Amino acid sequence: MTERQQLLGILGLIYLTECIRWVRRGGVVFNSAPEARIWRKSPLLNNSQGDAYIGWALPTFGEFHVARGFPFSPHTDGLLTFTAASFHQDGRPSQPAFLKPWNDLSQVTAQGEKLVVSGQAVWVCDTPNEAGRLAAEIRAGAALEPNRRTEWSHRLLEAQFDVPAIRERLADSRRRLRRLRQVGAAAWSLMFLAMPVAVWRWGWTPPLWIGIPLLFACSLWISREVLRLHREWFPQAGDDRFRLVLLTALSPVTAVRAAELLDRPRFEEFHPAALALASLPREAAEPLCAALWRDLKHPRLPLPALPADQLLIESKWRDQVLKTFGHAASKEGFDTVRWDAPPARTESNHGRYCPRCHAQSTSQGTVCQDCGGIALLDIPA
């Protein structure tokens, strides 16, 4: 391998690392390129903490959104730092499940990607923006009079399933980021097409004298746009803004994918089912919505060894999520009754099924091992 090929290979590897996205367990990934896909589990690499995904590496790179909704169970007595929802196919994220009184939650802070209450980390987010948003939402609830917190939790839940608002935000992101994506694609073409061809044809000096200034001109323009949009979309995230602006200004490889980095945190606050309803065709959205619906009705076992009153808090919150979810799905023309219906037999000897994952078993089966021991139901004759 020649020196030129080695340098180009190193640059390509650096770029591929910029395409990798780490998503902590509990987030559902919506990737638009090369085709619209939903990922509840990475096909590449995952562990008990999260999954590594790779975004589409070629222009125009596509969209990479992560949705996870509100990860706690609010109650008039406090905030339970646990919800039984299991978006990931291998189980829930690690959560220190305990009930925090509202008096303690007035001091909740975001420290980087961690949500901290009284010096204890109660949740680790994907991005600093998510941590700051959750901290602000919880502080707002803590500041209310007790009789107004139920209304606050209902508004919080309605916002997670606001499908028209998601569509409006998607359209706004696509319109506002169009030029950023175009300049990123131009910088990518210059870096990986024009400059390698020019180096092969004329040697190092002429292409570098022309190409590097052009690359950094693109990076500086992208950095300026990142600063403007980030300040508008995430006004409280000053530290994250400084980091992102500096990276895009100094690293053309990062600047190429700046639109994706800016867009990803805009949809973390929504429930994955709502983002599916807003962004996907009906035939693509329904399987995910049906799986998440059944997971809410029949949560994966085992549940943590919480006191009975705290398990009741979680169950009541999940019922509210189901009610809001069902209302949003009905407005979009989906029939939630079908999602609960027993599946058709896939084989003649199958007589039982899991109400959560719809896996089938013979009549001798009693529980679903994949769902932690949920009791199987009979398939109607």
C-alpha positions in Angstrom: 0.0 0.0 0.0 1.4 3.4 -1.0 1.8 6.3 1.4 -1.1 8.1 -0.3 -3.4 5.1 0.1 -2.4 4.7 3.7 -3.3 8.4 4.5 -6.6 8.1 2.6 -7.4 4.9 4.6 -6.6 6.6 7.9 -8.9 9.5 6.9 -11.6 7.1 6.0 -11.3 5.3 9.4 -11.5 8.6 11.2 -14.6 9.5 9.3 -16.2 6.2 10.0 -15.8 6.8 13.8 -17.7 10.0 13.3 -20.6 7.9 11.9 -20.9 5.8 15.0 -23.6 6.8 17.4 -23.9 5.4 21.0 -27.4 5.2 22.3 -28.1 4.3 25.9 -30.5 1.5 26.4 -34.1 2.7 26.4 -33.9 4.8 23.2 -35.5 3.8 19.9 -33.5 4.8 16.8 -35.2 6.2 13.7 -32.7 6.2 10.8 -33.8 7.4 7.4 -30.9 6.3 5.2 -30.4 4.3 3.0 -34.1 3.6 3.8 -36.4 4.3 6.7 -35.5 1.9 9.5 -36.5 1.5 13.2 -33.9 0.0 15.6 -34.8 -1.2 19.1 -31.5 -3.1 19.3 -28.3 -2.5 17.4 -27.4 -5.3 14.9 -23.7 -4.3 15.3 -22.7 -4.0 19.0 -24.6 -3.7 22.3 -24.2 -4.4 25.9 -26.2 -3.9 29.1 -25.6 -0.1 29.0 -26.5 0.7 25.3 -26.0 0.1 21.7 -23.6 1.3 19.0 -25.2 2.3 15.6 -23.6 3.6 12.5 -25.3 6.3 10.5 -25.4 6.3 6.7 -21.9 7.4 5.6 -22.7 8.8 2.2 -24.3 12.1 1.2 -26.9 13.3 2.1 -26.4 11.2 5.2 -30.0 11.0 6.2 -31.6 11.6 9.6 -30.8 9.9 12.9 -33.3 10.4 15.6 -33.6 8.9 19.1 -36.9 8.9 21.0 -37.4 7.7 24.6 -40.0 9.9 26.2 -40.1 10.5 30.0 -38.2 7.8 31.8 -39.8 8.2 35.3 -43.2 7.7 36.9 -44.5 10.9 38.5 -47.0 10.9 41.4 -48.5 13.6 43.7 -46.2 12.2 46.5 -43.0 12.4 44.4 -41.1 11.0 41.4 -40.5 7.3 41.1 -37.2 6.8 39.2 -38.5 3.7 37.4 -40.8 2.8 34.7 -41.6 -0.8 33.6 -41.6 0.1 29.9 -39.0 -1.8 28.0 -38.3 -0.3 24.6 -35.1 -2.3 24.1 -35.5 -5.9 23.0 -33.1 -7.2 25.6 -34.7 -5.4 28.6 -34.8 -2.1 30.5 -31.9 0.2 31.2 -30.4 0.2 34.6 -32.4 2.4 36.9 -31.9 3.1 40.6 -35.6 2.6 41.5 -36.8 4.7 44.4 -39.4 7.4 45.2 -38.0 10.9 45.6 -40.3 13.4 47.4 -40.9 16.6 45.5 -39.1 18.6 48.2 -35.9 16.9 47.2 -36.4 17.4 43.5 -36.2 21.2 43.5 -32.4 20.8 43.5 -32.2 18.4 40.6 -29.4 19.3 38.3 -27.8 18.2 35.0 -24.1 17.4 35.2 -23.1 16.6 31.7 -25.2 13.7 30.6 -26.2 12.8 34.2 -29.3 13.8 36.1 -28.3 14.3 39.7 -30.5 14.6 42.8 -28.9 15.4 46.2 -25.5 14.2 44.8 -27.0 10.9 43.5 -27.2 10.2 39.8 -30.7 9.0 39.0 -30.5 8.8 35.2 -27.8 8.9 32.5 -29.0 10.5 29.3 -27.8 10.2 25.7 -26.9 13.9 25.4 -26.4 16.9 27.7 -29.4 18.5 26.1 -31.7 15.7 27.3 -30.3 15.9 30.8 -30.9 19.7 31.0 -34.4 19.3 29.6 -35.4 16.6 32.1 -33.9 18.6 35.0 -35.9 21.7 33.9 -39.1 19.7 33.6 -38.7 18.0 37.0 -37.9 21.4 38.7 -41.0 22.9 37.2 -43.1 20.1 38.7 -41.4 20.4 42.1 -42.1 24.2 42.1 -45.9 23.6 41.8 -48.5 23.4 44.5 -49.4 19.7 45.2 -52.9 20.0 43.8 -51.5 21.2 40.5 -49.0 18.4 39.9 -51.5 16.0 38.4 -52.3 18.6 35.8 -48.6 19.0 35.2 -48.0 15.3 34.7 -51.0 15.2 32.2 -49.5 18.0 30.2 -46.1 16.3 30.2 -47.7 13.1 28.9 -49.8 14.9 26.3 -46.6 16.5 25.0 -44.9 13.1 24.5 -47.7 12.0 22.2 -48.3 15.3 20.4 -48.1 13.9 16.8 -48.9 17.1 15.0 -46.2 18.9 17.0 -43.7 16.2 16.0 -44.6 16.6 12.3 -44.2 20.3 12.5 -40.8 20.0 14.2 -39.7 17.4 11.6 -40.7 19.8 8.8 -38.9 22.7 10.5 -35.7 20.6 11.0 -35.6 19.5 7.4 -36.2 23.0 6.1 -33.7 24.7 8.5 -31.0 22.1 8.0 -31.2 21.8 4.2 -28.3 24.1 3.5 -26.2 22.6 6.3 -26.6 19.2 4.8 -25.8 20.5 1.3 -22.6 22.2 2.5 -21.7 19.0 4.5 -22.2 16.9 1.3 -20.0 19.4 -0.6 -17.2 19.1 2.0 -17.5 15.3 2.0 -17.2 15.3 -1.8 -14.2 17.5 -1.7 -12.5 15.4 1.0 -13.2 12.0 -0.3 -13.6 12.4 -4.1 -12.0 15.6 -5.5 -8.9 15.8 -3.3 -7.9 12.1 -3.6 -8.3 12.3 -7.4 -6.3 15.5 -7.6 -3.5 14.0 -5.4 -3.3 11.0 -7.6 -3.2 13.1 -10.7 -0.9 16.1 -9.7 0.7 15.0 -6.4 0.3 16.5 -2.9 1.1 20.1 -3.2 -1.5 21.7 -5.5 -4.5 19.8 -4.1 -3.5 20.6 -0.5 -2.9 24.3 -1.1 -6.4 24.6 -2.7 -8.4 21.8 -0.9 -7.5 22.4 2.7 -8.5 26.1 2.7 -11.8 25.2 1.0 -12.4 22.4 3.6 -11.9 24.8 6.5 -14.0 27.5 4.8 -16.8 24.9 4.7 -16.1 24.0 8.4 -16.3 27.6 9.5 -19.5 28.2 7.7 -21.0 25.1 9.2 -19.7 26.1 12.6 -21.4 29.5 12.3 -24.7 27.8 11.4 -24.4 25.3 14.2 -23.9 28.2 16.7 -27.0 30.0 15.4 -29.3 27.0 15.3 -28.1 25.5 18.6 -28.6 28.8 20.4 -32.1 28.9 19.1 -33.1 25.3 19.7 -31.2 24.6 22.9 -30.7 28.0 24.6 -29.7 26.5 28.0 -27.1 24.1 26.7 -24.1 26.5 26.6 -21.4 24.0 27.4 -22.6 21.5 24.8 -22.9 24.4 22.3 -19.3 25.5 22.9 -18.0 21.9 22.4 -20.0 21.3 19.2 -19.1 24.7 17.6 -15.4 24.2 18.4 -15.4 20.6 17.0 -17.1 21.6 13.7 -14.8 24.6 13.3 -11.6 22.7 13.8 -12.6 19.3 12.3 -14.0 19.1 8.8 -14.7 15.4 9.4 -17.1 16.3 12.3 -18.5 19.3 10.4 -19.6 17.0 7.5 -22.2 15.4 9.9 -23.1 18.5 11.9 -26.8 18.5 10.7 -27.3 15.0 12.2 -25.6 16.1 15.5 -27.9 19.1 15.7 -31.1 17.3 14.8 -30.8 14.2 17.0 -31.6 15.9 20.4 -34.8 17.6 19.1 -36.8 14.4 19.3 -35.6 12.7 22.5 -38.5 14.1 24.5 -41.2 12.3 22.5 -42.4 8.7 23.0 -41.1 6.4 20.3 -44.6 5.4 19.3 -45.5 9.0 18.7 -42.4 9.6 16.6 -43.3 6.5 14.6 -46.9 7.7 14.0 -45.6 11.1 12.9 -42.7 10.1 10.7 -43.4 6.6 9.2 -45.9 5.1 6.8 -48.7 3.2 8.4 -47.3 -0.2 7.5 -43.9 0.6 9.1 -45.3 2.4 12.2 -47.9 -0.2 13.2 -45.6 -3.1 14.2 -43.5 -0.9 16.5 -46.7 0.7 18.0 -48.3 -2.7 18.6 -45.1 -4.0 20.3 -44.8 -0.9 22.6 -48.6 -1.1 23.3 -48.4 -4.7 24.5 -45.2 -3.9 26.5 -47.1 -1.3 28.4 -50.0 -3.6 29.1 -47.8 -6.6 30.0 -44.4 -5.3 31.2 -41.3 -7.5 31.0 -40.6 -9.5 34.2 -39.1 -9.4 36.7 -40.0 -6.1 38.2 -37.7 -4.7 40.9 -38.5 -5.5 44.5 -40.3 -2.2 45.2 -42.8 -1.7 48.0 -46.4 -2.3 46.9 -47.3 1.4 47.0 -44.5 2.2 44.6 -45.4 -0.6 42.2 -48.9 0.9 42.3 -47.6 4.3 41.4 -45.7 2.9 38.4 -48.8 0.9 37.3 -51.1 3.9 37.5 -48.6 6.0 35.4 -48.4 3.2 32.8 -52.2 3.2 32.6 -52.1 6.9 31.9 -49.5 6.4 29.2 -51.6 3.7 27.6 -54.7 6.0 27.7 -52.8 8.8 26.0 -51.1 6.5 23.6 -54.5 5.0 22.6 -56.0 8.4 22.0 -53.1 9.5 19.8 -53.2 6.2 17.8 -57.0 6.5 17.3 -56.7 10.0 16.0 -54.2 8.6 13.4 -56.6 5.9 12.4 -55.1 2.9 14.2 -57.2 0.2 16.0 -55.6 -0.6 19.3 -58.0 -3.6 19.8 -56.1 -5.4 17.0 -52.9 -5.0 18.8 -54.2 -7.0 21.7 -55.9 -9.7 19.6 -54.4 -13.2 19.8 -52.1 -14.1 16.9 -53.1 -16.6 14.3 -51.4 -20.0 14.7 -48.2 -20.3 12.8 -48.1 -24.1 13.3 -50.8 -26.6 14.0 -49.3 -27.7 17.3 -49.1 -24.2 18.7 -51.8 -23.7 21.4 -50.5 -20.9 23.6 -49.0 -17.4 23.1 -47.3 -14.7 25.0 -49.5 -11.6 25.4 -46.4 -9.3 25.3 -44.3 -10.5 22.4 -46.8 -12.8 20.7 -44.3 -15.7 20.6 -46.2 -19.0 20.3 -45.7 -22.3 22.1 -47.2 -25.7 22.3 -50.0 -26.4 24.8 -47.5 -27.6 27.3 -45.9 -24.2 27.6 -46.7 -22.1 30.7 -44.5 -19.0 30.6 -42.5 -16.9 28.1 -38.9 -17.1 28.9 -38.0 -14.2 26.5 -40.2 -11.9 28.5 -39.0 -13.0 31.9 -41.7 -15.4 32.8 -45.0 -13.8 31.6 -47.8 -16.4 31.7 -48.9 -17.7 28.3 -52.5 -17.5 27.1 -54.5 -20.0 25.0 -54.9 -19.3 21.3 -58.6 -19.4 20.5 -59.7 -22.4 18.4 
